[in-house]
Amino acid sequence: GRVAGIAALRDVHHVVHLYVAPPLQRRGLGRALWDHLRGLAEAEGARDFYVNAWLDAVAAYRRFGFEPVGTPARHLGMPRQPMIR
């Protein structure tokens, strides 16, 4: 009865949400969400993706094939790392 995770894209290639509830992290749910999003986007013609990742999520995005570009920038007062895949 609770939300386990969420995922959303903007403009087919911009990951705006990819979140898994802390008790369920490191169990493959994030990977499943990412694979599903990527499949939908690729069916629409997307080949490259980008995200402005919270710093504590950079390692997870690296596991999904993203690489940092540039230096972290502040967004709504919080540092985020631009990443591409």
PDB file with SEQRES, HELIX, SHEET and CRYST1 records, atoms N, CA, C and O in Angstrom:
SEQRES   1 A   85  GLY ARG VAL ALA GLY ILE ALA ALA LEU ARG ASP VAL HIS          
SEQRES   2 A   85  HIS VAL VAL HIS LEU TYR VAL ALA PRO PRO LEU GLN ARG          
SEQRES   3 A   85  ARG GLY LEU GLY ARG ALA LEU TRP ASP HIS LEU ARG GLY          
SEQRES   4 A   85  LEU ALA GLU ALA GLU GLY ALA ARG ASP PHE TYR VAL ASN          
SEQRES   5 A   85  ALA TRP LEU ASP ALA VAL ALA ALA TYR ARG ARG PHE GLY          
SEQRES   6 A   85  PHE GLU PRO VAL GLY THR PRO ALA ARG HIS LEU GLY MET          
SEQRES   7 A   85  PRO ARG GLN PRO MET ILE ARG                                  
HELIX    1 AA1 PRO A   22  LEU A   24  5                                   3    
HELIX    2 AA2 LEU A   29  ALA A   43  1                                  15    
HELIX    3 AA3 LEU A   55  ALA A   57  5                                   3    
HELIX    4 AA4 VAL A   58  ARG A   63  1                                   6    
SHEET    1 AA1 5 GLY A   5  ARG A  10  0                                        
SHEET    2 AA1 5 HIS A  14  VAL A  20 -1                                        
SHEET    3 AA1 5 TYR A  50  TRP A  54  1                                        
SHEET    4 AA1 5 MET A  78  ILE A  84 -1                                        
SHEET    5 AA1 5 ALA A  73  HIS A  75 -1                                        
CRYST1    1.000    1.000    1.000  90.00  90.00  90.00 P 1           1          
ATOM      1  N   GLY A   1       0.778  -1.196   0.000  1.00  0.00           N  
ATOM      2  CA  GLY A   1       0.000   0.000   0.000  1.00  0.00           C  
ATOM      3  C   GLY A   1       0.826   1.269   0.000  1.00  0.00           C  
ATOM      4  O   GLY A   1       0.273   2.352   0.194  1.00  0.00           O  
ATOM      5  N   ARG A   2       2.150   1.175  -0.214  1.00  0.00           N  
ATOM      6  CA  ARG A   2       2.996   2.353  -0.245  1.00  0.00           C  
ATOM      7  C   ARG A   2       3.719   2.454  -1.583  1.00  0.00           C  
ATOM      8  O   ARG A   2       3.893   1.462  -2.291  1.00  0.00           O  
ATOM      9  N   VAL A   3       4.133   3.667  -1.911  1.00  0.00           N  
ATOM     10  CA  VAL A   3       4.901   3.879  -3.141  1.00  0.00           C  
ATOM     11  C   VAL A   3       6.308   3.336  -2.925  1.00  0.00           C  
ATOM     12  O   VAL A   3       6.978   3.695  -1.957  1.00  0.00           O  
ATOM     13  N   ALA A   4       6.748   2.476  -3.828  1.00  0.00           N  
ATOM     14  CA  ALA A   4       8.087   1.893  -3.740  1.00  0.00           C  
ATOM     15  C   ALA A   4       9.108   2.731  -4.485  1.00  0.00           C  
ATOM     16  O   ALA A   4      10.272   2.794  -4.091  1.00  0.00           O  
ATOM     17  N   GLY A   5       8.672   3.380  -5.571  1.00  0.00           N  
ATOM     18  CA  GLY A   5       9.581   4.195  -6.362  1.00  0.00           C  
ATOM     19  C   GLY A   5       8.816   4.935  -7.439  1.00  0.00           C  
ATOM     20  O   GLY A   5       7.669   4.610  -7.748  1.00  0.00           O  
ATOM     21  N   ILE A   6       9.471   5.937  -8.004  1.00  0.00           N  
ATOM     22  CA  ILE A   6       8.874   6.700  -9.096  1.00  0.00           C  
ATOM     23  C   ILE A   6       9.948   6.958 -10.144  1.00  0.00           C  
ATOM     24  O   ILE A   6      11.143   6.958  -9.851  1.00  0.00           O  
ATOM     25  N   ALA A   7       9.492   7.177 -11.371  1.00  0.00           N  
ATOM     26  CA  ALA A   7      10.409   7.500 -12.455  1.00  0.00           C  
ATOM     27  C   ALA A   7       9.651   8.318 -13.492  1.00  0.00           C  
ATOM     28  O   ALA A   7       8.485   8.053 -13.785  1.00  0.00           O  
ATOM     29  N   ALA A   8      10.342   9.328 -14.047  1.00  0.00           N  
ATOM     30  CA  ALA A   8       9.699  10.168 -15.059  1.00  0.00           C  
ATOM     31  C   ALA A   8      10.750  10.813 -15.951  1.00  0.00           C  
ATOM     32  O   ALA A   8      11.855  11.137 -15.516  1.00  0.00           O  
ATOM     33  N   LEU A   9      10.371  10.986 -17.203  1.00  0.00           N  
ATOM     34  CA  LEU A   9      11.199  11.676 -18.190  1.00  0.00           C  
ATOM     35  C   LEU A   9      10.486  12.941 -18.647  1.00  0.00           C  
ATOM     36  O   LEU A   9       9.259  13.030 -18.613  1.00  0.00           O  
ATOM     37  N   ARG A  10      11.272  13.904 -19.071  1.00  0.00           N  
ATOM     38  CA  ARG A  10      10.748  15.101 -19.728  1.00  0.00           C  
ATOM     39  C   ARG A  10      11.393  15.160 -21.102  1.00  0.00           C  
ATOM     40  O   ARG A  10      12.587  14.898 -21.248  1.00  0.00           O  
ATOM     41  N   ASP A  11      10.613  15.499 -22.090  1.00  0.00           N  
ATOM     42  CA  ASP A  11      11.120  15.645 -23.461  1.00  0.00           C  
ATOM     43  C   ASP A  11      11.864  14.400 -23.927  1.00  0.00           C  
ATOM     44  O   ASP A  11      12.844  14.514 -24.663  1.00  0.00           O  
ATOM     45  N   VAL A  12      11.434  13.249 -23.528  1.00  0.00           N  
ATOM     46  CA  VAL A  12      11.926  11.927 -23.936  1.00  0.00           C  
ATOM     47  C   VAL A  12      13.344  11.594 -23.487  1.00  0.00           C  
ATOM     48  O   VAL A  12      13.694  10.414 -23.457  1.00  0.00           O  
ATOM     49  N   HIS A  13      14.170  12.564 -23.139  1.00  0.00           N  
ATOM     50  CA  HIS A  13      15.563  12.247 -22.838  1.00  0.00           C  
ATOM     51  C   HIS A  13      16.080  12.839 -21.526  1.00  0.00           C  
ATOM     52  O   HIS A  13      17.239  12.613 -21.176  1.00  0.00           O  
ATOM     53  N   HIS A  14      15.273  13.574 -20.806  1.00  0.00           N  
ATOM     54  CA  HIS A  14      15.704  14.205 -19.561  1.00  0.00           C  
ATOM     55  C   HIS A  14      15.073  13.468 -18.377  1.00  0.00           C  
ATOM     56  O   HIS A  14      13.860  13.525 -18.177  1.00  0.00           O  
ATOM     57  N   VAL A  15      15.902  12.780 -17.601  1.00  0.00           N  
ATOM     58  CA  VAL A  15      15.413  12.082 -16.412  1.00  0.00           C  
ATOM     59  C   VAL A  15      15.132  13.137 -15.343  1.00  0.00           C  
ATOM     60  O   VAL A  15      16.051  13.796 -14.857  1.00  0.00           O  
ATOM     61  N   VAL A  16      13.872  13.292 -14.984  1.00  0.00           N  
ATOM     62  CA  VAL A  16      13.524  14.291 -13.970  1.00  0.00           C  
ATOM     63  C   VAL A  16      13.250  13.650 -12.615  1.00  0.00           C  
ATOM     64  O   VAL A  16      13.376  14.309 -11.583  1.00  0.00           O  
ATOM     65  N   HIS A  17      12.878  12.378 -12.607  1.00  0.00           N  
ATOM     66  CA  HIS A  17      12.663  11.654 -11.349  1.00  0.00           C  
ATOM     67  C   HIS A  17      13.093  10.209 -11.542  1.00  0.00           C  
ATOM     68  O   HIS A  17      12.736   9.567 -12.529  1.00  0.00           O  
ATOM     69  N   LEU A  18      13.848   9.718 -10.607  1.00  0.00           N  
ATOM     70  CA  LEU A  18      14.159   8.293 -10.515  1.00  0.00           C  
ATOM     71  C   LEU A  18      14.508   8.062  -9.048  1.00  0.00           C  
ATOM     72  O   LEU A  18      15.635   8.294  -8.611  1.00  0.00           O  
ATOM     73  N   TYR A  19      13.522   7.606  -8.315  1.00  0.00           N  
ATOM     74  CA  TYR A  19      13.648   7.517  -6.870  1.00  0.00           C  
ATOM     75  C   TYR A  19      13.086   6.191  -6.390  1.00  0.00           C  
ATOM     76  O   TYR A  19      12.036   5.737  -6.846  1.00  0.00           O  
ATOM     77  N   VAL A  20      13.812   5.579  -5.458  1.00  0.00           N  
ATOM     78  CA  VAL A  20      13.358   4.352  -4.809  1.00  0.00           C  
ATOM     79  C   VAL A  20      13.354   4.610  -3.307  1.00  0.00           C  
ATOM     80  O   VAL A  20      14.313   5.163  -2.767  1.00  0.00           O  
ATOM     81  N   ALA A  21      12.284   4.214  -2.635  1.00  0.00           N  
ATOM     82  CA  ALA A  21      12.179   4.385  -1.188  1.00  0.00           C  
ATOM     83  C   ALA A  21      13.380   3.728  -0.505  1.00  0.00           C  
ATOM     84  O   ALA A  21      13.753   2.609  -0.859  1.00  0.00           O  
ATOM     85  N   PRO A  22      13.981   4.404   0.459  1.00  0.00           N  
ATOM     86  CA  PRO A  22      15.200   3.879   1.097  1.00  0.00           C  
ATOM     87  C   PRO A  22      15.144   2.419   1.549  1.00  0.00           C  
ATOM     88  O   PRO A  22      16.120   1.700   1.335  1.00  0.00           O  
ATOM     89  N   PRO A  23      14.056   1.940   2.163  1.00  0.00           N  
ATOM     90  CA  PRO A  23      14.074   0.528   2.579  1.00  0.00           C  
ATOM     91  C   PRO A  23      14.148  -0.460   1.424  1.00  0.00           C  
ATOM     92  O   PRO A  23      14.470  -1.630   1.628  1.00  0.00           O  
ATOM     93  N   LEU A  24      13.851   0.004   0.204  1.00  0.00           N  
ATOM     94  CA  LEU A  24      13.833  -0.878  -0.959  1.00  0.00           C  
ATOM     95  C   LEU A  24      15.012  -0.672  -1.905  1.00  0.00           C  
ATOM     96  O   LEU A  24      15.088  -1.307  -2.957  1.00  0.00           O  
ATOM     97  N   GLN A  25      15.921   0.208  -1.535  1.00  0.00           N  
ATOM     98  CA  GLN A  25      17.080   0.470  -2.388  1.00  0.00           C  
ATOM     99  C   GLN A  25      18.030  -0.722  -2.389  1.00  0.00           C  
ATOM    100  O   GLN A  25      18.054  -1.528  -1.459  1.00  0.00           O  
ATOM    101  N   ARG A  26      18.819  -0.807  -3.474  1.00  0.00           N  
ATOM    102  CA  ARG A  26      19.822  -1.869  -3.654  1.00  0.00           C  
ATOM    103  C   ARG A  26      19.191  -3.250  -3.815  1.00  0.00           C  
ATOM    104  O   ARG A  26      19.768  -4.264  -3.421  1.00  0.00           O  
ATOM    105  N   ARG A  27      17.983  -3.266  -4.407  1.00  0.00           N  
ATOM    106  CA  ARG A  27      17.290  -4.533  -4.665  1.00  0.00           C  
ATOM    107  C   ARG A  27      16.901  -4.690  -6.131  1.00  0.00           C  
ATOM    108  O   ARG A  27      16.200  -5.634  -6.496  1.00  0.00           O  
ATOM    109  N   GLY A  28      17.362  -3.755  -6.977  1.00  0.00           N  
ATOM    110  CA  GLY A  28      17.073  -3.863  -8.399  1.00  0.00           C  
ATOM    111  C   GLY A  28      15.874  -3.063  -8.876  1.00  0.00           C  
ATOM    112  O   GLY A  28      15.599  -3.035 -10.076  1.00  0.00           O  
ATOM    113  N   LEU A  29      15.153  -2.411  -7.970  1.00  0.00           N  
ATOM    114  CA  LEU A  29      13.984  -1.646  -8.374  1.00  0.00           C  
ATOM    115  C   LEU A  29      14.377  -0.426  -9.207  1.00  0.00           C  
ATOM    116  O   LEU A  29      13.729  -0.119 -10.208  1.00  0.00           O  
ATOM    117  N   GLY A  30      15.437   0.268  -8.795  1.00  0.00           N  
ATOM    118  CA  GLY A  30      15.907   1.419  -9.570  1.00  0.00           C  
ATOM    119  C   GLY A  30      16.310   1.011 -10.975  1.00  0.00           C  
ATOM    120  O   GLY A  30      15.986   1.700 -11.942  1.00  0.00           O  
ATOM    121  N   ARG A  31      17.008  -0.094 -11.093  1.00  0.00           N  
ATOM    122  CA  ARG A  31      17.407  -0.621 -12.406  1.00  0.00           C  
ATOM    123  C   ARG A  31      16.174  -0.944 -13.238  1.00  0.00           C  
ATOM    124  O   ARG A  31      16.128  -0.620 -14.425  1.00  0.00           O  
ATOM    125  N   ALA A  32      15.184  -1.573 -12.636  1.00  0.00           N  
ATOM    126  CA  ALA A  32      13.965  -1.911 -13.365  1.00  0.00           C  
ATOM    127  C   ALA A  32      13.248  -0.647 -13.841  1.00  0.00           C  
ATOM    128  O   ALA A  32      12.774  -0.596 -14.976  1.00  0.00           O  
ATOM    129  N   LEU A  33      13.167   0.367 -12.986  1.00  0.00           N  
ATOM    130  CA  LEU A  33      12.546   1.627 -13.385  1.00  0.00           C  
ATOM    131  C   LEU A  33      13.319   2.279 -14.523  1.00  0.00           C  
ATOM    132  O   LEU A  33      12.725   2.730 -15.503  1.00  0.00           O  
ATOM    133  N   TRP A  34      14.650   2.329 -14.396  1.00  0.00           N  
ATOM    134  CA  TRP A  34      15.478   2.930 -15.441  1.00  0.00           C  
ATOM    135  C   TRP A  34      15.329   2.163 -16.758  1.00  0.00           C  
ATOM    136  O   TRP A  34      15.155   2.775 -17.812  1.00  0.00           O  
ATOM    137  N   ASP A  35      15.394   0.836 -16.706  1.00  0.00           N  
ATOM    138  CA  ASP A  35      15.268   0.048 -17.932  1.00  0.00           C  
ATOM    139  C   ASP A  35      13.920   0.293 -18.604  1.00  0.00           C  
ATOM    140  O   ASP A  35      13.845   0.378 -19.830  1.00  0.00           O  
ATOM    141  N   HIS A  36      12.871   0.404 -17.820  1.00  0.00           N  
ATOM    142  CA  HIS A  36      11.543   0.664 -18.376  1.00  0.00           C  
ATOM    143  C   HIS A  36      11.485   2.047 -19.029  1.00  0.00           C  
ATOM    144  O   HIS A  36      11.019   2.186 -20.160  1.00  0.00           O  
ATOM    145  N   LEU A  37      11.966   3.070 -18.307  1.00  0.00           N  
ATOM    146  CA  LEU A  37      11.992   4.427 -18.880  1.00  0.00           C  
ATOM    147  C   LEU A  37      12.800   4.471 -20.164  1.00  0.00           C  
ATOM    148  O   LEU A  37      12.363   5.030 -21.170  1.00  0.00           O  
ATOM    149  N   ARG A  38      13.983   3.876 -20.117  1.00  0.00           N  
ATOM    150  CA  ARG A  38      14.860   3.893 -21.286  1.00  0.00           C  
ATOM    151  C   ARG A  38      14.193   3.209 -22.475  1.00  0.00           C  
ATOM    152  O   ARG A  38      14.272   3.703 -23.599  1.00  0.00           O  
ATOM    153  N   GLY A  39      13.544   2.088 -22.235  1.00  0.00           N  
ATOM    154  CA  GLY A  39      12.854   1.384 -23.313  1.00  0.00           C  
ATOM    155  C   GLY A  39      11.754   2.216 -23.941  1.00  0.00           C  
ATOM    156  O   GLY A  39      11.618   2.254 -25.164  1.00  0.00           O  
ATOM    157  N   LEU A  40      10.968   2.884 -23.107  1.00  0.00           N  
ATOM    158  CA  LEU A  40       9.917   3.760 -23.637  1.00  0.00           C  
ATOM    159  C   LEU A  40      10.513   4.890 -24.464  1.00  0.00           C  
ATOM    160  O   LEU A  40      10.028   5.196 -25.553  1.00  0.00           O  
ATOM    161  N   ALA A  41      11.567   5.506 -23.940  1.00  0.00           N  
ATOM    162  CA  ALA A  41      12.186   6.645 -24.629  1.00  0.00           C  
ATOM    163  C   ALA A  41      12.848   6.213 -25.934  1.00  0.00           C  
ATOM    164  O   ALA A  41      12.737   6.907 -26.944  1.00  0.00           O  
ATOM    165  N   GLU A  42      13.530   5.083 -25.919  1.00  0.00           N  
ATOM    166  CA  GLU A  42      14.185   4.607 -27.139  1.00  0.00           C  
ATOM    167  C   GLU A  42      13.155   4.257 -28.207  1.00  0.00           C  
ATOM    168  O   GLU A  42      13.422   4.418 -29.398  1.00  0.00           O  
ATOM    169  N   ALA A  43      11.988   3.782 -27.796  1.00  0.00           N  
ATOM    170  CA  ALA A  43      10.923   3.505 -28.762  1.00  0.00           C  
ATOM    171  C   ALA A  43      10.438   4.789 -29.433  1.00  0.00           C  
ATOM    172  O   ALA A  43       9.891   4.755 -30.535  1.00  0.00           O  
ATOM    173  N   GLU A  44      10.643   5.915 -28.760  1.00  0.00           N  
ATOM    174  CA  GLU A  44      10.289   7.233 -29.314  1.00  0.00           C  
ATOM    175  C   GLU A  44      11.467   7.885 -30.041  1.00  0.00           C  
ATOM    176  O   GLU A  44      11.352   9.012 -30.520  1.00  0.00           O  
ATOM    177  N   GLY A  45      12.603   7.176 -30.124  1.00  0.00           N  
ATOM    178  CA  GLY A  45      13.746   7.686 -30.864  1.00  0.00           C  
ATOM    179  C   GLY A  45      14.869   8.268 -30.032  1.00  0.00           C  
ATOM    180  O   GLY A  45      15.877   8.701 -30.592  1.00  0.00           O  
ATOM    181  N   ALA A  46      14.735   8.295 -28.723  1.00  0.00           N  
ATOM    182  CA  ALA A  46      15.798   8.849 -27.868  1.00  0.00           C  
ATOM    183  C   ALA A  46      17.008   7.916 -27.875  1.00  0.00           C  
ATOM    184  O   ALA A  46      16.860   6.695 -27.843  1.00  0.00           O  
ATOM    185  N   ARG A  47      18.185   8.493 -27.915  1.00  0.00           N  
ATOM    186  CA  ARG A  47      19.429   7.726 -27.833  1.00  0.00           C  
ATOM    187  C   ARG A  47      20.335   8.251 -26.727  1.00  0.00           C  
ATOM    188  O   ARG A  47      21.115   7.492 -26.151  1.00  0.00           O  
ATOM    189  N   ASP A  48      20.240   9.522 -26.431  1.00  0.00           N  
ATOM    190  CA  ASP A  48      21.048  10.141 -25.376  1.00  0.00           C  
ATOM    191  C   ASP A  48      20.120  10.601 -24.269  1.00  0.00           C  
ATOM    192  O   ASP A  48      18.979  10.991 -24.520  1.00  0.00           O  
ATOM    193  N   PHE A  49      20.618  10.553 -23.043  1.00  0.00           N  
ATOM    194  CA  PHE A  49      19.830  10.952 -21.885  1.00  0.00           C  
ATOM    195  C   PHE A  49      20.672  11.850 -20.998  1.00  0.00           C  
ATOM    196  O   PHE A  49      21.900  11.769 -21.001  1.00  0.00           O  
ATOM    197  N   TYR A  50      20.000  12.708 -20.238  1.00  0.00           N  
ATOM    198  CA  TYR A  50      20.719  13.507 -19.261  1.00  0.00           C  
ATOM    199  C   TYR A  50      19.911  13.647 -17.990  1.00  0.00           C  
ATOM    200  O   TYR A  50      18.689  13.495 -17.982  1.00  0.00           O  
ATOM    201  N   VAL A  51      20.624  13.941 -16.912  1.00  0.00           N  
ATOM    202  CA  VAL A  51      20.018  14.099 -15.600  1.00  0.00           C  
ATOM    203  C   VAL A  51      20.853  15.097 -14.806  1.00  0.00           C  
ATOM    204  O   VAL A  51      22.064  15.198 -14.997  1.00  0.00           O  
ATOM    205  N   ASN A  52      20.209  15.814 -13.935  1.00  0.00           N  
ATOM    206  CA  ASN A  52      20.893  16.648 -12.950  1.00  0.00           C  
ATOM    207  C   ASN A  52      20.739  15.912 -11.626  1.00  0.00           C  
ATOM    208  O   ASN A  52      19.757  16.102 -10.908  1.00  0.00           O  
ATOM    209  N   ALA A  53      21.712  15.079 -11.316  1.00  0.00           N  
ATOM    210  CA  ALA A  53      21.607  14.139 -10.201  1.00  0.00           C  
ATOM    211  C   ALA A  53      21.967  14.780  -8.867  1.00  0.00           C  
ATOM    212  O   ALA A  53      22.930  15.539  -8.761  1.00  0.00           O  
ATOM    213  N   TRP A  54      21.163  14.455  -7.845  1.00  0.00           N  
ATOM    214  CA  TRP A  54      21.572  14.798  -6.491  1.00  0.00           C  
ATOM    215  C   TRP A  54      22.923  14.120  -6.270  1.00  0.00           C  
ATOM    216  O   TRP A  54      23.161  13.036  -6.801  1.00  0.00           O  
ATOM    217  N   LEU A  55      23.793  14.733  -5.506  1.00  0.00           N  
ATOM    218  CA  LEU A  55      25.143  14.192  -5.341  1.00  0.00           C  
ATOM    219  C   LEU A  55      25.153  12.786  -4.759  1.00  0.00           C  
ATOM    220  O   LEU A  55      26.014  11.979  -5.110  1.00  0.00           O  
ATOM    221  N   ASP A  56      24.211  12.480  -3.877  1.00  0.00           N  
ATOM    222  CA  ASP A  56      24.185  11.134  -3.303  1.00  0.00           C  
ATOM    223  C   ASP A  56      23.639  10.082  -4.268  1.00  0.00           C  
ATOM    224  O   ASP A  56      23.638   8.893  -3.948  1.00  0.00           O  
ATOM    225  N   ALA A  57      23.176  10.506  -5.444  1.00  0.00           N  
ATOM    226  CA  ALA A  57      22.663   9.570  -6.446  1.00  0.00           C  
ATOM    227  C   ALA A  57      23.636   9.356  -7.606  1.00  0.00           C  
ATOM    228  O   ALA A  57      23.360   8.558  -8.502  1.00  0.00           O  
ATOM    229  N   VAL A  58      24.759  10.050  -7.599  1.00  0.00           N  
ATOM    230  CA  VAL A  58      25.712   9.951  -8.708  1.00  0.00           C  
ATOM    231  C   VAL A  58      26.174   8.512  -8.918  1.00  0.00           C  
ATOM    232  O   VAL A  58      26.249   8.056 -10.059  1.00  0.00           O  
ATOM    233  N   ALA A  59      26.483   7.794  -7.853  1.00  0.00           N  
ATOM    234  CA  ALA A  59      26.954   6.407  -7.995  1.00  0.00           C  
ATOM    235  C   ALA A  59      25.898   5.529  -8.659  1.00  0.00           C  
ATOM    236  O   ALA A  59      26.231   4.689  -9.494  1.00  0.00           O  
ATOM    237  N   ALA A  60      24.638   5.713  -8.300  1.00  0.00           N  
ATOM    238  CA  ALA A  60      23.565   4.921  -8.918  1.00  0.00           C  
ATOM    239  C   ALA A  60      23.470   5.226 -10.410  1.00  0.00           C  
ATOM    240  O   ALA A  60      23.363   4.312 -11.228  1.00  0.00           O  
ATOM    241  N   TYR A  61      23.508   6.507 -10.763  1.00  0.00           N  
ATOM    242  CA  TYR A  61      23.436   6.852 -12.188  1.00  0.00           C  
ATOM    243  C   TYR A  61      24.660   6.326 -12.942  1.00  0.00           C  
ATOM    244  O   TYR A  61      24.541   5.944 -14.106  1.00  0.00           O  
ATOM    245  N   ARG A  62      25.816   6.300 -12.311  1.00  0.00           N  
ATOM    246  CA  ARG A  62      26.997   5.703 -12.965  1.00  0.00           C  
ATOM    247  C   ARG A  62      26.736   4.237 -13.288  1.00  0.00           C  
ATOM    248  O   ARG A  62      27.129   3.756 -14.352  1.00  0.00           O  
ATOM    249  N   ARG A  63      26.080   3.528 -12.382  1.00  0.00           N  
ATOM    250  CA  ARG A  63      25.759   2.117 -12.646  1.00  0.00           C  
ATOM    251  C   ARG A  63      24.812   1.974 -13.826  1.00  0.00           C  
ATOM    252  O   ARG A  63      24.786   0.924 -14.469  1.00  0.00           O  
ATOM    253  N   PHE A  64      24.035   3.010 -14.124  1.00  0.00           N  
ATOM    254  CA  PHE A  64      23.119   2.981 -15.264  1.00  0.00           C  
ATOM    255  C   PHE A  64      23.782   3.491 -16.534  1.00  0.00           C  
ATOM    256  O   PHE A  64      23.127   3.620 -17.568  1.00  0.00           O  
ATOM    257  N   GLY A  65      25.091   3.787 -16.464  1.00  0.00           N  
ATOM    258  CA  GLY A  65      25.826   4.198 -17.661  1.00  0.00           C  
ATOM    259  C   GLY A  65      25.986   5.694 -17.845  1.00  0.00           C  
ATOM    260  O   GLY A  65      26.515   6.131 -18.867  1.00  0.00           O  
ATOM    261  N   PHE A  66      25.543   6.491 -16.881  1.00  0.00           N  
ATOM    262  CA  PHE A  66      25.697   7.945 -16.965  1.00  0.00           C  
ATOM    263  C   PHE A  66      27.102   8.342 -16.529  1.00  0.00           C  
ATOM    264  O   PHE A  66      27.724   7.661 -15.714  1.00  0.00           O  
ATOM    265  N   GLU A  67      27.598   9.446 -17.077  1.00  0.00           N  
ATOM    266  CA  GLU A  67      28.894  10.003 -16.702  1.00  0.00           C  
ATOM    267  C   GLU A  67      28.720  11.480 -16.366  1.00  0.00           C  
ATOM    268  O   GLU A  67      27.962  12.188 -17.029  1.00  0.00           O  
ATOM    269  N   PRO A  68      29.425  11.942 -15.332  1.00  0.00           N  
ATOM    270  CA  PRO A  68      29.352  13.365 -14.988  1.00  0.00           C  
ATOM    271  C   PRO A  68      29.923  14.239 -16.101  1.00  0.00           C  
ATOM    272  O   PRO A  68      30.870  13.856 -16.787  1.00  0.00           O  
ATOM    273  N   VAL A  69      29.333  15.410 -16.264  1.00  0.00           N  
ATOM    274  CA  VAL A  69      29.855  16.424 -17.178  1.00  0.00           C  
ATOM    275  C   VAL A  69      29.901  17.739 -16.411  1.00  0.00           C  
ATOM    276  O   VAL A  69      28.919  18.135 -15.783  1.00  0.00           O  
ATOM    277  N   GLY A  70      31.025  18.402 -16.463  1.00  0.00           N  
ATOM    278  CA  GLY A  70      31.149  19.668 -15.759  1.00  0.00           C  
ATOM    279  C   GLY A  70      31.176  19.486 -14.254  1.00  0.00           C  
ATOM    280  O   GLY A  70      31.437  18.397 -13.743  1.00  0.00           O  
ATOM    281  N   THR A  71      30.904  20.557 -13.573  1.00  0.00           N  
ATOM    282  CA  THR A  71      30.938  20.556 -12.108  1.00  0.00           C  
ATOM    283  C   THR A  71      29.515  20.693 -11.576  1.00  0.00           C  
ATOM    284  O   THR A  71      28.631  21.185 -12.278  1.00  0.00           O  
ATOM    285  N   PRO A  72      29.297  20.261 -10.342  1.00  0.00           N  
ATOM    286  CA  PRO A  72      27.958  20.404  -9.764  1.00  0.00           C  
ATOM    287  C   PRO A  72      27.499  21.861  -9.766  1.00  0.00           C  
ATOM    288  O   PRO A  72      28.293  22.781  -9.567  1.00  0.00           O  
ATOM    289  N   ALA A  73      26.221  22.045  -9.991  1.00  0.00           N  
ATOM    290  CA  ALA A  73      25.605  23.372  -9.975  1.00  0.00           C  
ATOM    291  C   ALA A  73      24.457  23.340  -8.978  1.00  0.00           C  
ATOM    292  O   ALA A  73      23.859  22.292  -8.738  1.00  0.00           O  
ATOM    293  N   ARG A  74      24.162  24.470  -8.415  1.00  0.00           N  
ATOM    294  CA  ARG A  74      23.069  24.542  -7.443  1.00  0.00           C  
ATOM    295  C   ARG A  74      21.731  24.698  -8.164  1.00  0.00           C  
ATOM    296  O   ARG A  74      21.588  25.480  -9.105  1.00  0.00           O  
ATOM    297  N   HIS A  75      20.767  23.929  -7.688  1.00  0.00           N  
ATOM    298  CA  HIS A  75      19.396  24.022  -8.196  1.00  0.00           C  
ATOM    299  C   HIS A  75      18.476  23.994  -6.980  1.00  0.00           C  
ATOM    300  O   HIS A  75      18.489  23.038  -6.204  1.00  0.00           O  
ATOM    301  N   LEU A  76      17.689  25.034  -6.822  1.00  0.00           N  
ATOM    302  CA  LEU A  76      16.825  25.167  -5.653  1.00  0.00           C  
ATOM    303  C   LEU A  76      17.623  25.040  -4.358  1.00  0.00           C  
ATOM    304  O   LEU A  76      17.155  24.474  -3.370  1.00  0.00           O  
ATOM    305  N   GLY A  77      18.845  25.585  -4.391  1.00  0.00           N  
ATOM    306  CA  GLY A  77      19.694  25.599  -3.204  1.00  0.00           C  
ATOM    307  C   GLY A  77      20.479  24.334  -2.952  1.00  0.00           C  
ATOM    308  O   GLY A  77      21.259  24.280  -2.001  1.00  0.00           O  
ATOM    309  N   MET A  78      20.298  23.309  -3.776  1.00  0.00           N  
ATOM    310  CA  MET A  78      20.996  22.029  -3.571  1.00  0.00           C  
ATOM    311  C   MET A  78      21.925  21.756  -4.742  1.00  0.00           C  
ATOM    312  O   MET A  78      21.555  21.982  -5.894  1.00  0.00           O  
ATOM    313  N   PRO A  79      23.142  21.265  -4.454  1.00  0.00           N  
ATOM    314  CA  PRO A  79      24.055  20.955  -5.554  1.00  0.00           C  
ATOM    315  C   PRO A  79      23.605  19.708  -6.307  1.00  0.00           C  
ATOM    316  O   PRO A  79      23.208  18.706  -5.713  1.00  0.00           O  
ATOM    317  N   ARG A  80      23.681  19.802  -7.629  1.00  0.00           N  
ATOM    318  CA  ARG A  80      23.345  18.677  -8.485  1.00  0.00           C  
ATOM    319  C   ARG A  80      24.448  18.517  -9.538  1.00  0.00           C  
ATOM    320  O   ARG A  80      25.029  19.491 -10.014  1.00  0.00           O  
ATOM    321  N   GLN A  81      24.707  17.274  -9.875  1.00  0.00           N  
ATOM    322  CA  GLN A  81      25.752  16.957 -10.861  1.00  0.00           C  
ATOM    323  C   GLN A  81      25.112  16.676 -12.211  1.00  0.00           C  
ATOM    324  O   GLN A  81      24.356  15.713 -12.339  1.00  0.00           O  
ATOM    325  N   PRO A  82      25.399  17.502 -13.236  1.00  0.00           N  
ATOM    326  CA  PRO A  82      24.921  17.166 -14.581  1.00  0.00           C  
ATOM    327  C   PRO A  82      25.586  15.879 -15.065  1.00  0.00           C  
ATOM    328  O   PRO A  82      26.792  15.695 -14.895  1.00  0.00           O  
ATOM    329  N   MET A  83      24.802  14.997 -15.665  1.00  0.00           N  
ATOM    330  CA  MET A  83      25.313  13.724 -16.165  1.00  0.00           C  
ATOM    331  C   MET A  83      24.643  13.409 -17.493  1.00  0.00           C  
ATOM    332  O   MET A  83      23.506  13.808 -17.744  1.00  0.00           O  
ATOM    333  N   ILE A  84      25.379  12.676 -18.351  1.00  0.00           N  
ATOM    334  CA  ILE A  84      24.823  12.251 -19.633  1.00  0.00           C  
ATOM    335  C   ILE A  84      25.053  10.759 -19.816  1.00  0.00           C  
ATOM    336  O   ILE A  84      25.910  10.151 -19.174  1.00  0.00           O  
ATOM    337  N   ARG A  85      24.265  10.198 -20.706  1.00  0.00           N  
ATOM    338  CA  ARG A  85      24.417   8.782 -21.073  1.00  0.00           C  
ATOM    339  C   ARG A  85      24.159   8.662 -22.557  1.00  0.00           C  
ATOM    340  O   ARG A  85      24.228   7.563 -23.108  1.00  0.00           O  
TER     341      ARG A  85                                                      
END                                                                             
